Amino acid sequence: MSTAKIKRGVAIPAAIVIAGLLIAGTIIFISGGNSATPGNHATGNMNAQPSGEFRMPNENDHIRGSSTASITIVEYSDFNCTFCARIHPTLSKIVEDYNGEVNWVYRHFANYAQGRVAAVGSECVAALGGNDAFWDFIDTMFNNQRRLGDAFSIETAVSLGVDQSEFEACLNNSKEIEAKIVANRNEAIALGGRGTPFVVVVTPKGQLMPFSGALPYEQISAVIEQARSN
């Protein structure tokens, strides 16, 4: 498994930092911290052992866009997070507008009970319906946050062509999926993520440019443009 340290030499322009603070109401992380515990989310017993290491995207990830893109956006997100719902269509547009140069990896940073329910459902859909079904499923979850839960997950999965009995069996036998969700979340915390969404942009040379919050299109595009030159 390939990992990388967040590099301090990659700096997001000050204008992006300031605007992000004002718009998203969250902290921008220029470099990964060595310890991080979200103070505004219920964490249960999911505790991280911070390492500052980043798991590079691979074939086991959920990827939207070209698999050969030179820049990757890795998002750690929660289906029950309002800011995550806000950034979701923005990242979709970024991938579309950069036309094969940028792709998007989704990883879980589930903090709320309903968010975890939807996260399990998304992994079941991926296992039973494939990558495209996964992305269709999460689009629907973010567009219907007030309906999150088993019933809505089942309804959505069936609408995407997933067999209902197989999907329900997956929901009811989800220990392995739960472990993956916890591992994703702990990974984000180890990198310095203190809230959702937490994003790491991977440059063509493998440098890492992390930020938090629902930045608008123009500011994320500015990060992508900087990634091009790194």
C-alpha positions, -999 to 999 in steps of 0.1 A, spaced: 0 0 0 14 33 -10 15 62 15 29 97 15 35 124 40 17 157 36 44 181 23 48 215 40 63 229 8 29 230 -10 11 262 1 -24 272 -8 -26 309 -17 -35 332 12 -66 345 -6 -80 309 -8 -74 304 29 -91 336 40 -120 332 17 -125 296 27 -126 306 64 -152 332 57 -174 310 34 -171 276 48 -167 285 85 -140 259 88 -102 256 91 -80 253 61 -51 228 67 -19 236 48 -1 206 64 -13 175 82 -13 177 120 0 149 142 -31 147 163 -67 155 156 -99 148 173 -131 163 160 -146 184 187 -180 190 171 -189 154 162 -199 123 183 -169 100 179 -180 70 200 -150 46 204 -135 54 169 -101 68 180 -73 74 156 -36 68 161 -23 98 142 6 91 117 3 119 92 5 93 64 -17 94 34 -29 64 15 -25 71 -22 -55 63 -44 -57 28 -58 -80 3 -75 -99 -3 -42 -111 33 -41 -143 47 -55 -133 69 -84 -153 93 -105 -136 105 -137 -107 91 -157 -86 65 -140 -56 81 -158 -62 116 -145 -30 134 -135 -47 152 -105 -68 134 -79 -92 150 -54 -96 127 -24 -126 137 -3 -133 124 32 -170 131 37 -202 123 56 -236 119 40 -253 137 69 -230 168 66 -245 200 52 -212 213 40 -205 180 23 -238 182 4 -228 218 -6 -194 208 -20 -206 176 -37 -220 192 -69 -190 215 -70 -165 186 -71 -187 169 -98 -184 201 -119 -146 203 -114 -142 167 -126 -165 174 -156 -148 207 -165 -113 195 -163 -122 168 -189 -101 138 -179 -73 158 -161 -89 155 -126 -106 126 -109 -123 123 -76 -120 97 -49 -146 94 -22 -137 81 13 -159 80 44 -156 104 73 -189 94 89 -196 113 122 -233 109 126 -255 78 129 -275 85 98 -244 92 79 -229 59 89 -261 41 78 -258 57 44 -221 49 43 -228 12 48 -255 13 21 -231 30 -3 -205 2 1 -232 -24 -3 -243 -8 -36 -206 -7 -47 -202 -44 -40 -234 -54 -57 -238 -28 -84 -203 -15 -92 -186 19 -92 -212 38 -113 -240 26 -90 -220 37 -60 -217 73 -74 -254 74 -84 -262 62 -49 -242 89 -31 -255 116 -54 -290 106 -42 -280 105 -6 -266 141 -7 -297 153 -25 -320 138 1 -302 142 35 -335 144 54 -345 109 43 -313 91 53 -318 57 68 -322 20 59 -356 24 42 -343 51 19 -311 33 12 -330 2 2 -354 22 -20 -324 39 -37 -304 7 -42 -334 -11 -58 -339 19 -81 -303 14 -93 -309 -22 -101 -295 -38 -70 -313 -69 -58 -332 -60 -26 -326 -92 -7 -289 -91 -14 -287 -55 -4 -306 -61 28 -283 -91 36 -253 -68 31 -268 -42 54 -273 -69 81 -238 -84 78 -217 -53 76 -189 -58 101 -162 -56 73 -178 -25 58 -180 -9 92 -143 -15 97 -136 1 64 -156 32 73 -139 35 107 -105 31 90 -113 58 65 -124 82 93 -93 75 114 -72 81 83 -87 115 79 -82 124 115 -46 112 114 -40 136 84 -54 166 104 -91 164 94 -112 180 122 -144 182 103 -162 174 71 -156 177 43 -118 172 44 -101 171 11 -66 162 -1 -56 172 -37 -29 150 -51 -7 167 -77 9 150 -107 41 147 -88 24 132 -58 25 162 -35 -5 167 -12 -26 199 -9 -52 195 19 -81 218 28 -113 216 48 -147 231 42 -172 237 13 -150 260 -8 -168 274 -39 -159 264 -74 -135 292 -81 -113 285 -51 -112 248 -56 -103 255 -93 -75 277 -80 -61 248 -60 -63 226 -90 -44 252 -111 -17 253 -84 -16 215 -84 -8 216 -121 24 235 -114 35 213 -86 
